[in-house]
Amino acid sequence: MSTTRAQQALHETIRTQLRYEILSGLLPVGQPLKQDALAQRFNASRIPVREALRQLESEGLVVHQLNRGAVVAGMSMDQILEMLDIRIALECHAARLAVSNMVEQDYQTMEKILEAYSKAETVQEWAEYNRRFHLALGSAANNRRLRRLIEDFCLNTDRYTHVLMSKATGKEGPQSDHYRILEACRRRDVPAVVQLLEEHITETKRELLAIARAGDDQPTLAQPTPATA
């Protein structure tokens, strides 16, 4: 039993580390994830590595390609836009639940995240603090399953959209939106928070569509090869 528990803990460690590296861009789209190499890296057998990759595949972060095995997954522009629609539904629902439960500590947490966002100098840092803000916004909904869904969809889109959006809008426009959302939270104005949040994510969609129309900087490795049987 202790061996089984150790394997479970190890695959979670491997999954968490690989997820971080994928979402932060350290492991780019199309990067092969060889089981033997990962087992050696994490000083593990192939069993926890295989389980970690299976879970990452269920999250949409890994796909299996013919003759290549597991690789870091990508998304087409259409898939990104669909995911943003899902984000709007999930995050706005979480905001409706969360705002009335917020206390000063919640406001201060979001404020500190936005201060760090303002000081950030790289696109990767912007993406990370943006992710933290959106998760903090819905945290007071006190719904772990909803938070996990939001986290998965936020993370899966942010690693693609922020590189593109940094060229379209920079960080000042989104940051201004964030502060307006925070101010509405402090007023406990649920309709305003929901409206601002929806407009914030919808604007991301508009900018991405404009980039797509211009044929500029579309993800070149975005289309994952269908998984083999």
FIKOLZA-1660 file (N, C-alpha, C; in steps of 0.1 Angstrom, whole numbers, plus 5000, padded with zeros to 4 digits):
% residues 229
   i   px   py   pz ch aa at
   1 5008 4988 5000  A  M  N
   1 5000 5000 5000  A  M CA
   1 5009 5013 5000  A  M  C
   2 5020 5012 5008  A  S  N
   2 5028 5024 5009  A  S CA
   2 5034 5027 4995  A  S  C
   3 5038 5016 4988  A  T  N
   3 5044 5018 4974  A  T CA
   3 5033 5024 4965  A  T  C
   4 5021 5020 4966  A  T  N
   4 5010 5026 4958  A  T CA
   4 5008 5040 4960  A  T  C
   5 5008 5044 4973  A  R  N
   5 5006 5058 4977  A  R CA
   5 5018 5066 4972  A  R  C
   6 5030 5061 4973  A  A  N
   6 5042 5068 4968  A  A CA
   6 5041 5071 4953  A  A  C
   7 5037 5061 4946  A  Q  N
   7 5035 5062 4931  A  Q CA
   7 5025 5073 4928  A  Q  C
   8 5014 5073 4936  A  Q  N
   8 5003 5083 4934  A  Q CA
   8 5009 5097 4936  A  Q  C
   9 5016 5099 4947  A  A  N
   9 5022 5112 4951  A  A CA
   9 5032 5116 4940  A  A  C
  10 5040 5106 4935  A  L  N
  10 5050 5109 4925  A  L CA
  10 5043 5114 4912  A  L  C
  11 5033 5107 4907  A  H  N
  11 5027 5111 4895  A  H CA
  11 5021 5125 4896  A  H  C
  12 5016 5128 4908  A  E  N
  12 5010 5142 4910  A  E CA
  12 5021 5152 4909  A  E  C
  13 5033 5149 4915  A  T  N
  13 5044 5158 4914  A  T CA
  13 5048 5160 4900  A  T  C
  14 5049 5149 4892  A  I  N
  14 5053 5150 4878  A  I CA
  14 5043 5158 4870  A  I  C
  15 5031 5155 4872  A  R  N
  15 5020 5162 4865  A  R CA
  15 5020 5177 4868  A  R  C
  16 5022 5181 4881  A  T  N
  16 5022 5195 4885  A  T CA
  16 5034 5202 4878  A  T  C
  17 5046 5196 4879  A  Q  N
  17 5057 5202 4873  A  Q CA
  17 5056 5204 4858  A  Q  C
  18 5052 5193 4851  A  L  N
  18 5050 5194 4837  A  L CA
  18 5039 5204 4833  A  L  C
  19 5028 5204 4840  A  R  N
  19 5018 5214 4838  A  R CA
  19 5023 5228 4838  A  R  C
  20 5031 5231 4849  A  Y  N
  20 5037 5244 4850  A  Y CA
  20 5046 5248 4838  A  Y  C
  21 5054 5238 4834  A  E  N
  21 5063 5241 4823  A  E CA
  21 5056 5243 4810  A  E  C
  22 5045 5235 4808  A  I  N
  22 5037 5237 4796  A  I CA
  22 5030 5251 4796  A  I  C
  23 5024 5254 4807  A  L  N
  23 5016 5266 4808  A  L CA
  23 5025 5279 4808  A  L  C
  24 5037 5278 4813  A  S  N
  24 5046 5289 4813  A  S CA
  24 5054 5291 4800  A  S  C
  25 5052 5281 4791  A  G  N
  25 5059 5282 4778  A  G CA
  25 5073 5276 4778  A  G  C
  26 5078 5270 4790  A  L  N
  26 5091 5264 4790  A  L CA
  26 5091 5252 4781  A  L  C
  27 5080 5245 4780  A  L  N
  27 5078 5234 4771  A  L CA
  27 5069 5239 4760  A  L  C
  28 5074 5242 4748  A  P  N
  28 5066 5248 4737  A  P CA
  28 5056 5237 4731  A  P  C
  29 5047 5243 4723  A  V  N
  29 5038 5234 4716  A  V CA
  29 5046 5225 4706  A  V  C
  30 5042 5212 4706  A  G  N
  30 5049 5203 4698  A  G CA
  30 5061 5196 4704  A  G  C
  31 5065 5200 4716  A  Q  N
  31 5076 5194 4723  A  Q CA
  31 5073 5180 4727  A  Q  C
  32 5082 5170 4722  A  P  N
  32 5080 5156 4726  A  P CA
  32 5082 5154 4741  A  P  C
  33 5074 5145 4747  A  L  N
  33 5075 5142 4761  A  L CA
  33 5078 5127 4762  A  L  C
  34 5090 5123 4761  A  K  N
  34 5094 5109 4761  A  K CA
  34 5094 5103 4775  A  K  C
  35 5087 5092 4776  A  Q  N
  35 5085 5086 4789  A  Q CA
  35 5098 5082 4796  A  Q  C
  36 5107 5076 4788  A  D  N
  36 5120 5072 4794  A  D CA
  36 5128 5084 4799  A  D  C
  37 5128 5095 4791  A  A  N
  37 5136 5107 4795  A  A CA
  37 5130 5113 4808  A  A  C
  38 5116 5113 4808  A  L  N
  38 5110 5119 4820  A  L CA
  38 5112 5110 4832  A  L  C
  39 5111 5097 4830  A  A  N
  39 5114 5088 4841  A  A CA
  39 5127 5090 4847  A  A  C
  40 5137 5092 4838  A  Q  N
  40 5151 5094 4843  A  Q CA
  40 5152 5108 4850  A  Q  C
  41 5145 5118 4844  A  R  N
  41 5146 5131 4850  A  R CA
  41 5140 5132 4864  A  R  C
  42 5128 5125 4866  A  F  N
  42 5122 5125 4879  A  F CA
  42 5125 5113 4888  A  F  C
  43 5135 5106 4883  A  N  N
  43 5140 5094 4891  A  N CA
  43 5128 5085 4895  A  N  C
  44 5121 5081 4885  A  A  N
  44 5108 5074 4887  A  A CA
  44 5108 5063 4876  A  A  C
  45 5098 5053 4879  A  S  N
  45 5095 5043 4868  A  S CA
  45 5086 5050 4858  A  S  C
  46 5083 5042 4847  A  R  N
  46 5074 5048 4837  A  R CA
  46 5060 5048 4841  A  R  C
  47 5056 5041 4852  A  I  N
  47 5042 5040 4856  A  I CA
  47 5037 5054 4860  A  I  C
  48 5044 5061 4870  A  P  N
  48 5039 5074 4874  A  P CA
  48 5040 5084 4862  A  P  C
  49 5050 5083 4854  A  V  N
  49 5051 5092 4842  A  V CA
  49 5040 5090 4833  A  V  C
  50 5036 5078 4830  A  R  N
  50 5025 5075 4821  A  R CA
  50 5012 5080 4827  A  R  C
  51 5010 5079 4840  A  E  N
  51 4998 5084 4846  A  E CA
  51 4997 5099 4845  A  E  C
  52 5009 5106 4848  A  A  N
  52 5009 5120 4847  A  A CA
  52 5006 5125 4833  A  A  C
  53 5011 5118 4823  A  L  N
  53 5009 5122 4809  A  L CA
  53 4994 5120 4806  A  L  C
  54 4988 5109 4811  A  R  N
  54 4974 5106 4809  A  R CA
  54 4965 5117 4814  A  R  C
  55 4969 5122 4826  A  Q  N
  55 4961 5133 4832  A  Q CA
  55 4962 5146 4825  A  Q  C
  56 4974 5149 4821  A  L  N
  56 4977 5161 4813  A  L CA
  56 4969 5160 4799  A  L  C
  57 4968 5148 4794  A  E  N
  57 4961 5147 4781  A  E CA
  57 4946 5150 4784  A  E  C
  58 4941 5145 4795  A  S  N
  58 4927 5148 4799  A  S CA
  58 4924 5163 4801  A  S  C
  59 4934 5170 4804  A  E  N
  59 4933 5185 4806  A  E CA
  59 4935 5192 4793  A  E  C
  60 4939 5185 4782  A  G  N
  60 4941 5191 4769  A  G CA
  60 4954 5197 4767  A  G  C
  61 4964 5194 4776  A  L  N
  61 4977 5199 4776  A  L CA
  61 4987 5191 4768  A  L  C
  62 4983 5178 4766  A  V  N
  62 4992 5168 4759  A  V CA
  62 4983 5161 4749  A  V  C
  63 4989 5157 4738  A  V  N
  63 4982 5149 4728  A  V CA
  63 4992 5138 4724  A  V  C
  64 4987 5127 4718  A  H  N
  64 4996 5117 4713  A  H CA
  64 4996 5117 4698  A  H  C
  65 5008 5118 4692  A  Q  N
  65 5009 5119 4678  A  Q CA
  65 5015 5106 4672  A  Q  C
  66 5011 5103 4660  A  L  N
  66 5016 5091 4653  A  L CA
  66 5031 5091 4652  A  L  C
  67 5037 5081 4656  A  N  N
  67 5052 5079 4655  A  N CA
  67 5060 5089 4664  A  N  C
  68 5053 5097 4672  A  R  N
  68 5060 5107 4681  A  R CA
  68 5057 5104 4696  A  R  C
  69 5046 5098 4698  A  G  N
  69 5041 5097 4712  A  G CA
  69 5035 5109 4718  A  G  C
  70 5037 5112 4731  A  A  N
  70 5031 5123 4737  A  A CA
  70 5039 5136 4734  A  A  C
  71 5031 5146 4730  A  V  N
  71 5037 5160 4728  A  V CA
  71 5029 5170 4734  A  V  C
  72 5035 5182 4736  A  V  N
  72 5027 5193 4742  A  V CA
  72 5016 5197 4731  A  V  C
  73 5004 5198 4736  A  A  N
  73 4993 5201 4727  A  A CA
  73 4992 5216 4723  A  A  C
  74 4986 5219 4712  A  G  N
  74 4983 5232 4708  A  G CA
  74 4968 5234 4706  A  G  C
  75 4965 5246 4701  A  M  N
  75 4951 5249 4698  A  M CA
  75 4950 5258 4685  A  M  C
  76 4940 5255 4677  A  S  N
  76 4937 5264 4666  A  S CA
  76 4930 5277 4671  A  S  C
  77 4930 5287 4662  A  M  N
  77 4923 5299 4666  A  M CA
  77 4909 5296 4669  A  M  C
  78 4902 5288 4662  A  D  N
  78 4888 5285 4664  A  D CA
  78 4886 5279 4678  A  D  C
  79 4895 5270 4682  A  Q  N
  79 4894 5263 4695  A  Q CA
  79 4897 5273 4706  A  Q  C
  80 4906 5283 4704  A  I  N
  80 4908 5293 4714  A  I CA
  80 4896 5301 4716  A  I  C
  81 4890 5305 4705  A  L  N
  81 4878 5314 4706  A  L CA
  81 4866 5306 4713  A  L  C
  82 4865 5293 4710  A  E  N
  82 4855 5285 4717  A  E CA
  82 4857 5284 4732  A  E  C
  83 4870 5283 4736  A  M  N
  83 4874 5282 4750  A  M CA
  83 4871 5296 4757  A  M  C
  84 4873 5307 4750  A  L  N
  84 4870 5320 4756  A  L CA
  84 4855 5321 4759  A  L  C
  85 4846 5316 4750  A  D  N
  85 4832 5315 4753  A  D CA
  85 4829 5308 4765  A  D  C
  86 4836 5297 4767  A  I  N
  86 4833 5289 4779  A  I CA
  86 4838 5296 4791  A  I  C
  87 4850 5303 4790  A  R  N
  87 4855 5311 4801  A  R CA
  87 4844 5322 4805  A  R  C
  88 4838 5328 4796  A  I  N
  88 4828 5339 4799  A  I CA
  88 4817 5332 4808  A  I  C
  89 4812 5321 4803  A  A  N
  89 4801 5315 4811  A  A CA
  89 4806 5311 4825  A  A  C
  90 4817 5304 4826  A  L  N
  90 4822 5299 4839  A  L CA
  90 4826 5311 4848  A  L  C
  91 4833 5320 4843  A  E  N
  91 4838 5331 4852  A  E CA
  91 4828 5340 4856  A  E  C
  92 4818 5343 4847  A  C  N
  92 4807 5352 4851  A  C CA
  92 4798 5346 4862  A  C  C
  93 4796 5333 4860  A  H  N
  93 4788 5326 4871  A  H CA
  93 4796 5326 4884  A  H  C
  94 4808 5323 4884  A  A  N
  94 4816 5324 4896  A  A CA
  94 4816 5337 4903  A  A  C
  95 4817 5348 4894  A  A  N
  95 4817 5361 4900  A  A CA
  95 4803 5364 4906  A  A  C
  96 4792 5360 4900  A  R  N
  96 4779 5362 4907  A  R CA
  96 4779 5356 4921  A  R  C
  97 4785 5344 4922  A  L  N
  97 4785 5337 4935  A  L CA
  97 4795 5344 4945  A  L  C
  98 4805 5349 4939  A  A  N
  98 4817 5353 4948  A  A CA
  98 4815 5367 4954  A  A  C
  99 4810 5377 4946  A  V  N
  99 4811 5390 4951  A  V CA
  99 4804 5393 4964  A  V  C
 100 4793 5387 4966  A  S  N
 100 4786 5389 4979  A  S CA
 100 4793 5383 4991  A  S  C
 101 4802 5374 4988  A  N  N
 101 4810 5367 4999  A  N CA
 101 4823 5373 5002  A  N  C
 102 4827 5383 4994  A  M  N
 102 4840 5389 4995  A  M CA
 102 4842 5397 5008  A  M  C
 103 4854 5397 5013  A  V  N
 103 4858 5405 5025  A  V CA
 103 4870 5412 5021  A  V  C
 104 4875 5421 5030  A  E  N
 104 4887 5429 5028  A  E CA
 104 4899 5421 5023  A  E  C
 105 4901 5410 5029  A  Q  N
 105 4912 5401 5025  A  Q CA
 105 4912 5398 5010  A  Q  C
 106 4900 5395 5005  A  D  N
 106 4898 5392 4991  A  D CA
 106 4902 5404 4982  A  D  C
 107 4898 5416 4986  A  Y  N
 107 4901 5428 4978  A  Y CA
 107 4916 5430 4979  A  Y  C
 108 4922 5428 4990  A  Q  N
 108 4937 5430 4992  A  Q CA
 108 4945 5420 4983  A  Q  C
 109 4940 5408 4983  A  T  N
 109 4947 5398 4975  A  T CA
 109 4947 5402 4960  A  T  C
 110 4935 5406 4955  A  M  N
 110 4935 5410 4941  A  M CA
 110 4943 5423 4939  A  M  C
 111 4943 5432 4948  A  E  N
 111 4951 5444 4947  A  E CA
 111 4966 5441 4946  A  E  C
 112 4971 5432 4954  A  K  N
 112 4985 5428 4954  A  K CA
 112 4988 5421 4940  A  K  C
 113 4979 5413 4935  A  I  N
 113 4982 5407 4922  A  I CA
 113 4983 5417 4911  A  I  C
 114 4974 5427 4912  A  L  N
 114 4974 5437 4901  A  L CA
 114 4987 5446 4902  A  L  C
 115 4991 5448 4914  A  E  N
 115 5004 5456 4916  A  E CA
 115 5015 5448 4910  A  E  C
 116 5016 5435 4912  A  A  N
 116 5026 5427 4906  A  A CA
 116 5025 5427 4891  A  A  C
 117 5013 5426 4886  A  Y  N
 117 5010 5427 4872  A  Y CA
 117 5016 5439 4866  A  Y  C
 118 5014 5451 4872  A  S  N
 118 5019 5463 4867  A  S CA
 118 5034 5464 4867  A  S  C
 119 5041 5457 4876  A  K  N
 119 5055 5457 4876  A  K CA
 119 5061 5446 4867  A  K  C
 120 5053 5437 4862  A  A  N
 120 5058 5426 4854  A  A CA
 120 5064 5432 4841  A  A  C
 121 5074 5425 4836  A  E  N
 121 5081 5430 4824  A  E CA
 121 5080 5421 4812  A  E  C
 122 5076 5408 4814  A  T  N
 122 5076 5399 4803  A  T CA
 122 5061 5394 4801  A  T  C
 123 5059 5389 4789  A  V  N
 123 5045 5384 4786  A  V CA
 123 5042 5372 4795  A  V  C
 124 5052 5364 4798  A  Q  N
 124 5049 5352 4807  A  Q CA
 124 5045 5357 4820  A  Q  C
 125 5051 5367 4826  A  E  N
 125 5047 5373 4839  A  E CA
 125 5033 5378 4838  A  E  C
 126 5030 5386 4827  A  W  N
 126 5016 5391 4826  A  W CA
 126 5006 5380 4826  A  W  C
 127 5009 5370 4819  A  A  N
 127 4999 5358 4818  A  A CA
 127 4997 5352 4832  A  A  C
 128 5008 5351 4839  A  E  N
 128 5007 5344 4853  A  E CA
 128 4999 5353 4862  A  E  C
 129 5001 5366 4862  A  Y  N
 129 4993 5375 4872  A  Y CA
 129 4979 5377 4867  A  Y  C
 130 4977 5376 4854  A  N  N
 130 4963 5377 4848  A  N CA
 130 4956 5364 4853  A  N  C
 131 4962 5353 4852  A  R  N
 131 4956 5340 4857  A  R CA
 131 4953 5341 4872  A  R  C
 132 4962 5346 4879  A  R  N
 132 4960 5347 4894  A  R CA
 132 4948 5356 4897  A  R  C
 133 4947 5367 4890  A  F  N
 133 4936 5377 4892  A  F CA
 133 4923 5370 4889  A  F  C
 134 4922 5364 4878  A  H  N
 134 4909 5358 4874  A  H CA
 134 4905 5346 4884  A  H  C
 135 4915 5339 4889  A  L  N
 135 4912 5329 4899  A  L CA
 135 4908 5335 4912  A  L  C
 136 4915 5345 4916  A  A  N
 136 4911 5352 4929  A  A CA
 136 4897 5358 4928  A  A  C
 137 4894 5363 4916  A  L  N
 137 4880 5369 4915  A  L CA
 137 4869 5360 4918  A  L  C
 138 4871 5347 4914  A  G  N
 138 4860 5337 4916  A  G CA
 138 4862 5329 4929  A  G  C
 139 4873 5331 4936  A  S  N
 139 4876 5323 4947  A  S CA
 139 4866 5323 4958  A  S  C
 140 4860 5334 4961  A  A  N
 140 4850 5336 4971  A  A CA
 140 4837 5329 4968  A  A  C
 141 4836 5323 4956  A  A  N
 141 4824 5315 4953  A  A CA
 141 4823 5303 4961  A  A  C
 142 4835 5299 4967  A  N  N
 142 4836 5287 4976  A  N CA
 142 4831 5274 4969  A  N  C
 143 4835 5273 4956  A  N  N
 143 4831 5261 4948  A  N CA
 143 4843 5255 4942  A  N  C
 144 4849 5245 4947  A  R  N
 144 4862 5239 4943  A  R CA
 144 4861 5234 4929  A  R  C
 145 4850 5227 4925  A  R  N
 145 4848 5222 4912  A  R CA
 145 4848 5233 4902  A  R  C
 146 4840 5243 4905  A  L  N
 146 4839 5254 4895  A  L CA
 146 4853 5261 4894  A  L  C
 147 4860 5263 4905  A  R  N
 147 4874 5268 4904  A  R CA
 147 4883 5260 4895  A  R  C
 148 4882 5247 4897  A  R  N
 148 4890 5238 4889  A  R CA
 148 4887 5240 4874  A  R  C
 149 4874 5240 4870  A  L  N
 149 4870 5242 4857  A  L CA
 149 4876 5255 4851  A  L  C
 150 4874 5266 4859  A  I  N
 150 4879 5279 4855  A  I CA
 150 4894 5279 4853  A  I  C
 151 4901 5272 4863  A  E  N
 151 4916 5272 4862  A  E CA
 151 4920 5265 4849  A  E  C
 152 4914 5254 4846  A  D  N
 152 4918 5246 4834  A  D CA
 152 4916 5254 4822  A  D  C
 153 4904 5261 4820  A  F  N
 153 4901 5268 4808  A  F CA
 153 4909 5281 4807  A  F  C
 154 4911 5288 4819  A  C  N
 154 4920 5300 4819  A  C CA
 154 4934 5297 4815  A  C  C
 155 4939 5287 4821  A  L  N
 155 4953 5283 4818  A  L CA
 155 4955 5279 4804  A  L  C
 156 4946 5271 4799  A  N  N
 156 4947 5265 4785  A  N CA
 156 4946 5276 4774  A  N  C
 157 4939 5287 4777  A  T  N
 157 4938 5298 4767  A  T CA
 157 4949 5308 4769  A  T  C
 158 4953 5311 4782  A  D  N
 158 4963 5322 4784  A  D CA
 158 4976 5319 4778  A  D  C
 159 4980 5307 4777  A  R  N
 159 4994 5304 4772  A  R CA
 159 4994 5307 4757  A  R  C
 160 4983 5308 4750  A  Y  N
 160 4982 5312 4736  A  Y CA
 160 4979 5326 4734  A  Y  C
 161 4969 5331 4741  A  T  N
 161 4964 5345 4739  A  T CA
 161 4973 5356 4743  A  T  C
 162 4981 5354 4754  A  H  N
 162 4989 5365 4758  A  H CA
 162 5001 5369 4749  A  H  C
 163 5006 5359 4742  A  V  N
 163 5017 5363 4732  A  V CA
 163 5011 5372 4721  A  V  C
 164 4999 5368 4717  A  L  N
 164 4992 5376 4706  A  L CA
 164 4987 5389 4712  A  L  C
 165 4980 5388 4723  A  M  N
 165 4974 5400 4729  A  M CA
 165 4984 5411 4733  A  M  C
 166 4996 5407 4737  A  S  N
 166 5006 5416 4741  A  S CA
 166 5010 5425 4729  A  S  C
 167 5009 5420 4717  A  K  N
 167 5012 5429 4705  A  K CA
 167 4999 5437 4701  A  K  C
 168 4988 5432 4704  A  A  N
 168 4975 5439 4700  A  A CA
 168 4972 5450 4710  A  A  C
 169 4973 5448 4723  A  T  N
 169 4968 5457 4733  A  T CA
 169 4978 5461 4744  A  T  C
 170 4990 5454 4744  A  G  N
 170 4999 5457 4755  A  G CA
 170 4992 5452 4768  A  G  C
 171 4997 5457 4779  A  K  N
 171 4991 5453 4792  A  K CA
 171 4983 5463 4799  A  K  C
 172 4984 5476 4794  A  E  N
 172 4977 5487 4801  A  E CA
 172 4961 5485 4799  A  E  C
 173 4957 5482 4787  A  G  N
 173 4942 5480 4785  A  G CA
 173 4936 5470 4794  A  G  C
 174 4941 5457 4794  A  P  N
 174 4936 5447 4803  A  P CA
 174 4937 5451 4817  A  P  C
 175 4948 5457 4821  A  Q  N
 175 4950 5461 4835  A  Q CA
 175 4940 5471 4840  A  Q  C
 176 4937 5481 4831  A  S  N
 176 4926 5490 4834  A  S CA
 176 4913 5483 4836  A  S  C
 177 4910 5473 4828  A  D  N
 177 4898 5465 4830  A  D CA
 177 4898 5458 4844  A  D  C
 178 4910 5453 4848  A  H  N
 178 4911 5446 4860  A  H CA
 178 4907 5455 4872  A  H  C
 179 4913 5467 4872  A  Y  N
 179 4910 5477 4883  A  Y CA
 179 4895 5481 4883  A  Y  C
 180 4889 5482 4872  A  R  N
 180 4875 5485 4872  A  R CA
 180 4867 5474 4878  A  R  C
 181 4870 5462 4875  A  I  N
 181 4864 5450 4880  A  I CA
 181 4866 5450 4895  A  I  C
 182 4878 5452 4900  A  L  N
 182 4881 5453 4914  A  L CA
 182 4872 5463 4922  A  L  C
 183 4871 5475 4916  A  E  N
 183 4863 5486 4921  A  E CA
 183 4849 5482 4923  A  E  C
 184 4843 5475 4912  A  A  N
 184 4830 5471 4913  A  A CA
 184 4828 5460 4924  A  A  C
 185 4838 5452 4926  A  C  N
 185 4837 5442 4936  A  C CA
 185 4836 5449 4950  A  C  C
 186 4844 5459 4952  A  R  N
 186 4844 5466 4965  A  R CA
 186 4830 5473 4967  A  R  C
 187 4824 5476 4957  A  R  N
 187 4810 5482 4958  A  R CA
 187 4800 5471 4960  A  R  C
 188 4804 5459 4958  A  R  N
 188 4795 5447 4958  A  R CA
 188 4784 5449 4947  A  R  C
 189 4788 5454 4936  A  D  N
 189 4779 5456 4925  A  D CA
 189 4780 5444 4916  A  D  C
 190 4772 5434 4919  A  V  N
 190 4773 5421 4911  A  V CA
 190 4771 5423 4896  A  V  C
 191 4760 5430 4892  A  P  N
 191 4758 5432 4878  A  P CA
 191 4769 5439 4871  A  P  C
 192 4775 5449 4877  A  A  N
 192 4786 5456 4871  A  A CA
 192 4798 5447 4870  A  A  C
 193 4801 5439 4880  A  V  N
 193 4813 5430 4879  A  V CA
 193 4811 5420 4868  A  V  C
 194 4799 5414 4867  A  V  N
 194 4796 5405 4856  A  V CA
 194 4797 5411 4842  A  V  C
 195 4792 5423 4841  A  Q  N
 195 4792 5430 4828  A  Q CA
 195 4807 5433 4824  A  Q  C
 196 4814 5439 4834  A  L  N
 196 4828 5442 4831  A  L CA
 196 4836 5430 4827  A  L  C
 197 4834 5419 4835  A  L  N
 197 4842 5407 4832  A  L CA
 197 4839 5401 4818  A  L  C
 198 4826 5401 4815  A  E  N
 198 4822 5396 4802  A  E CA
 198 4828 5405 4791  A  E  C
 199 4827 5418 4792  A  E  N
 199 4833 5427 4782  A  E CA
 199 4848 5425 4781  A  E  C
 200 4855 5423 4792  A  H  N
 200 4869 5421 4793  A  H CA
 200 4873 5409 4785  A  H  C
 201 4867 5398 4786  A  I  N
 201 4870 5386 4779  A  I CA
 201 4866 5387 4764  A  I  C
 202 4854 5393 4762  A  T  N
 202 4849 5395 4749  A  T CA
 202 4859 5403 4740  A  T  C
 203 4865 5413 4747  A  E  N
 203 4874 5422 4740  A  E CA
 203 4887 5414 4735  A  E  C
 204 4890 5404 4744  A  T  N
 204 4901 5395 4740  A  T CA
 204 4898 5388 4727  A  T  C
 205 4885 5383 4726  A  K  N
 205 4880 5376 4714  A  K CA
 205 4881 5385 4702  A  K  C
 206 4876 5398 4704  A  R  N
 206 4876 5407 4692  A  R CA
 206 4891 5409 4687  A  R  C
 207 4900 5411 4696  A  E  N
 207 4914 5414 4692  A  E CA
 207 4920 5402 4685  A  E  C
 208 4917 5390 4690  A  L  N
 208 4922 5378 4684  A  L CA
 208 4916 5376 4670  A  L  C
 209 4903 5379 4668  A  L  N
 209 4897 5378 4655  A  L CA
 209 4903 5388 4646  A  L  C
 210 4906 5400 4651  A  A  N
 210 4913 5410 4642  A  A CA
 210 4926 5405 4638  A  A  C
 211 4934 5399 4647  A  I  N
 211 4947 5394 4643  A  I CA
 211 4945 5383 4633  A  I  C
 212 4935 5374 4634  A  A  N
 212 4933 5363 4625  A  A CA
 212 4929 5369 4611  A  A  C
 213 4921 5380 4611  A  R  N
 213 4917 5386 4598  A  R CA
 213 4930 5391 4591  A  R  C
 214 4939 5397 4599  A  A  N
 214 4951 5403 4593  A  A CA
 214 4961 5392 4589  A  A  C
 215 4958 5380 4593  A  G  N
 215 4968 5369 4590  A  G CA
 215 4981 5370 4598  A  G  C
 216 4980 5377 4610  A  D  N
 216 4993 5381 4617  A  D CA
 216 4994 5372 4629  A  D  C
 217 5005 5364 4630  A  D  N
 217 5009 5357 4642  A  D CA
 217 5000 5347 4647  A  D  C
 218 4993 5340 4638  A  Q  N
 218 4985 5329 4642  A  Q CA
 218 4994 5318 4646  A  Q  C
 219 4989 5310 4656  A  P  N
 219 4998 5299 4662  A  P CA
 219 5001 5289 4651  A  P  C
 220 5014 5288 4647  A  T  N
 220 5018 5279 4636  A  T CA
 220 5018 5264 4640  A  T  C
 221 5018 5261 4652  A  L  N
 221 5018 5247 4657  A  L CA
 221 5006 5244 4664  A  L  C
 222 4995 5251 4661  A  A  N
 222 4983 5250 4670  A  A CA
 222 4975 5238 4667  A  A  C
 223 4975 5232 4655  A  Q  N
 223 4966 5221 4653  A  Q CA
 223 4972 5208 4657  A  Q  C
 224 4967 5202 4668  A  P  N
 224 4972 5189 4673  A  P CA
 224 4969 5178 4664  A  P  C
 225 4978 5169 4662  A  T  N
 225 4975 5157 4654  A  T CA
 225 4965 5148 4662  A  T  C
 226 4955 5143 4655  A  P  N
 226 4945 5134 4663  A  P CA
 226 4953 5123 4670  A  P  C
 227 4948 5119 4682  A  A  N
 227 4954 5109 4690  A  A CA
 227 4952 5095 4682  A  A  C
 228 4962 5087 4683  A  T  N
 228 4961 5074 4678  A  T CA
 228 4954 5064 4687  A  T  C
 229 4948 5054 4681  A  A  N
 229 4941 5044 4689  A  A CA
 229 4950 5037 4699  A  A  C
% end
